[in-house]
Amino acid sequence: MTSSPPASGWRKSLVTLCTLAVLVLLALWAWRQPVAAQARMLWTLSRMPAPTALPMPVEGVRARQVADTFGAPRGQDRRHAGVDIFAKAGTPVRATTPGIVVAISDRGLGGRQVWVLGPARERHYYAHLRDWAPGLKEGDIVAPGTPLGSVGNTGNARTTPPHLHYGVYAADGARDPLPLLRATH
């Protein structure tokens, strides 16, 4: 009866270990490539806590100028799930958090709108925009201060003065953004 030499088992183990090491190195290399930027950002955002303070998304407006209208009745069937930040039409609107642009559309009550997935996977809603920032597209990674568009009165705001409707949505629903905006000033 012949048995394999003990070195054969070591060789198999060494080959397996080397193969695993190469696979780990390839995975680390792939993770750092531009194609994985969104996945890396999603990972980062999911690990970040929800913000406790936010910068003003509308250039030149101070938080004390914004009326507290969160939860106010809007018709018979809904409540205001954000704040309206009034400013001159065309005033720049900027991202309040790091995130990923997950939707850009012109539809419904919000008219021209941008949705940004931010820290703690909260969604930030910028609505009634006059236009979008040039070149902005779904999938873009943004930082606080990144231009998203400009103040307008699209959607159901056609008959109102120009403003940004800004909302923050957590997993359990709308969150009042005004205390967050006021916390930075």
VMD Tcl script that draws the C-alpha trace (Angstrom):
set ca {
  {0.00 0.00 0.00}
  {1.37 3.38 -0.99}
  {0.58 6.59 0.75}
  {1.13 10.09 -0.45}
  {4.07 11.87 1.03}
  {3.29 14.35 3.83}
  {4.54 17.24 1.68}
  {1.59 16.79 -0.69}
  {-0.90 17.98 1.96}
  {1.23 21.04 2.67}
  {1.40 21.88 -1.02}
  {-2.39 21.75 -1.34}
  {-2.77 23.98 1.72}
  {-0.19 26.43 0.36}
  {-1.91 26.58 -3.04}
  {-5.28 27.18 -1.35}
  {-3.82 29.91 0.86}
  {-2.12 31.62 -2.10}
  {-5.34 31.45 -4.13}
  {-7.31 33.06 -1.28}
  {-4.67 35.77 -0.89}
  {-4.84 36.59 -4.62}
  {-8.66 36.73 -4.48}
  {-8.56 39.09 -1.47}
  {-6.06 41.35 -3.24}
  {-8.23 41.38 -6.38}
  {-11.32 42.25 -4.32}
  {-9.47 45.10 -2.57}
  {-8.23 46.39 -5.92}
  {-11.75 46.25 -7.42}
  {-13.24 48.03 -4.38}
  {-10.91 50.98 -5.00}
  {-11.77 51.35 -8.69}
  {-14.01 54.20 -9.95}
  {-16.70 51.71 -10.92}
  {-17.18 50.93 -7.20}
  {-17.48 54.59 -6.11}
  {-21.25 54.37 -5.55}
  {-20.94 51.13 -3.58}
  {-18.22 52.70 -1.41}
  {-20.38 55.78 -0.84}
  {-23.43 53.66 0.05}
  {-21.30 51.76 2.56}
  {-20.01 55.04 4.04}
  {-23.49 56.63 4.21}
  {-25.02 53.57 5.86}
  {-22.41 53.75 8.62}
  {-22.81 57.49 9.26}
  {-25.27 58.75 11.88}
  {-28.20 60.95 10.88}
  {-27.17 64.62 10.91}
  {-27.97 66.72 13.98}
  {-27.33 69.98 12.09}
  {-27.60 70.94 8.43}
  {-26.46 73.93 6.40}
  {-29.08 76.04 4.65}
  {-29.73 74.58 1.17}
  {-30.73 77.96 -0.34}
  {-27.95 80.46 -0.85}
  {-28.33 83.70 1.11}
  {-31.20 82.57 3.35}
  {-30.83 82.33 7.13}
  {-32.62 79.64 9.13}
  {-34.42 82.26 11.25}
  {-36.14 83.49 8.05}
  {-37.81 80.10 7.49}
  {-41.30 79.62 8.91}
  {-42.04 76.46 10.87}
  {-44.66 74.81 8.66}
  {-43.74 71.16 9.19}
  {-46.92 69.16 9.82}
  {-49.26 71.99 8.77}
  {-52.40 70.80 6.97}
  {-52.22 70.82 3.18}
  {-55.72 70.33 1.95}
  {-57.90 67.70 3.59}
  {-55.75 64.65 3.00}
  {-52.14 65.45 3.79}
  {-49.70 67.39 5.94}
  {-46.66 69.46 5.02}
  {-43.70 67.09 5.24}
  {-40.92 69.68 5.06}
  {-40.26 73.39 5.09}
  {-40.63 76.02 2.39}
  {-37.60 78.25 1.96}
  {-38.57 81.36 0.02}
  {-36.03 83.16 -2.16}
  {-35.74 84.91 -5.50}
  {-36.30 82.63 -8.51}
  {-33.00 81.25 -9.72}
  {-31.26 81.40 -6.32}
  {-28.82 78.45 -6.08}
  {-29.89 75.33 -4.17}
  {-27.10 73.18 -2.73}
  {-26.85 69.73 -1.14}
  {-26.96 69.76 2.65}
  {-25.17 66.43 3.16}
  {-22.82 64.05 1.42}
  {-24.80 61.58 -0.60}
  {-25.84 60.04 -3.88}
  {-28.37 61.61 -6.25}
  {-30.97 58.85 -6.48}
  {-33.67 60.62 -8.50}
  {-34.11 63.66 -10.73}
  {-37.59 64.17 -12.11}
  {-40.27 66.63 -13.13}
  {-43.52 65.22 -11.83}
  {-46.23 65.39 -9.22}
  {-46.60 67.91 -6.43}
  {-42.88 68.67 -6.27}
  {-42.45 69.53 -9.95}
  {-38.75 69.63 -10.76}
  {-37.10 67.76 -7.92}
  {-33.92 66.07 -6.77}
  {-33.64 63.28 -4.19}
  {-30.32 62.69 -2.44}
  {-29.63 59.61 -0.30}
  {-27.62 60.89 2.65}
  {-26.14 59.73 5.97}
  {-28.05 57.02 7.84}
  {-29.80 56.36 4.52}
  {-32.07 59.36 5.01}
  {-33.51 60.82 1.82}
  {-33.27 64.58 1.23}
  {-35.93 66.07 -1.03}
  {-35.41 69.32 -2.96}
  {-38.60 70.30 -4.78}
  {-40.19 73.07 -6.92}
  {-36.83 73.73 -8.60}
  {-36.73 76.11 -11.55}
  {-33.99 74.01 -13.09}
  {-31.33 71.47 -12.23}
  {-27.61 72.15 -11.95}
  {-25.89 71.67 -15.31}
  {-24.66 68.13 -15.76}
  {-26.36 66.80 -12.61}
  {-27.42 63.19 -13.07}
  {-28.73 60.25 -11.11}
  {-25.89 58.34 -9.50}
  {-23.75 61.44 -8.91}
  {-21.92 61.52 -5.60}
  {-22.37 64.91 -3.92}
  {-20.77 66.71 -1.01}
  {-22.40 69.38 1.16}
  {-22.57 72.51 -0.94}
  {-22.75 70.74 -4.31}
  {-25.12 72.66 -6.64}
  {-28.36 70.77 -7.28}
  {-30.48 73.42 -9.03}
  {-32.19 76.71 -8.37}
  {-35.27 78.00 -6.57}
  {-38.47 77.96 -8.59}
  {-42.20 77.30 -8.37}
  {-42.82 74.14 -10.37}
  {-45.33 71.40 -9.57}
  {-48.17 72.43 -7.29}
  {-46.27 75.66 -6.43}
  {-47.07 77.26 -9.82}
  {-49.22 79.94 -8.17}
  {-46.93 80.64 -5.20}
  {-43.83 82.78 -4.82}
  {-40.61 80.94 -5.73}
  {-39.31 78.66 -2.99}
  {-37.56 75.41 -2.25}
  {-39.57 72.74 -0.51}
  {-36.98 70.85 1.53}
  {-37.80 67.57 3.23}
  {-35.86 64.89 5.09}
  {-37.19 61.34 5.19}
  {-35.92 58.65 7.54}
  {-37.00 55.00 7.54}
  {-39.97 55.87 9.77}
  {-41.17 58.85 7.70}
  {-40.71 62.60 7.40}
  {-38.41 64.39 9.81}
  {-38.72 68.13 10.54}
  {-35.68 69.75 8.89}
  {-36.04 73.18 10.53}
  {-34.44 72.27 13.90}
  {-31.54 70.77 11.94}
  {-31.17 73.96 9.88}
  {-31.35 76.14 12.98}
  {-28.78 74.01 14.83}
  {-25.98 75.34 12.62}
  {-26.65 79.02 13.41}
}
mol new
graphics top color blue
foreach p $ca { graphics top sphere $p radius 0.5 }
foreach p [lrange $ca 0 end-1] q [lrange $ca 1 end] { graphics top cylinder $p $q radius 0.2 }
display resetview
